[in-house]
Amino acid sequence: MPQTSDYPPVLDTAMVAELLGMNVQVVRRMAREGSIPCYRIPGGRPFRFFRDEVLEWLKGFPVHEEEAAQESTEA
């Protein structure tokens, strides 16, 4: 799995999906709904994301201790 520093500062939808381990369609839906921080360049259709903003957004979700312990034993 690539490190977050391997990703460029500005990401497209596919890169965000890979970074977060999510489906591309789910990331697009979240972007349309405003659930995840994203931008559109004027006149452009695709979403763009700032890597650091996405990572900060992700940090806002709580992690339950038993889930974290389970994931560390699986790795």
Secondary structure by P-SEA (a helix, b strand, c coil): ccccccccccccaaaaaaaacccaaaaaaaaaaccccccccccccbbbbcaaaaaaaaacbbbbaaaaaaaaaac
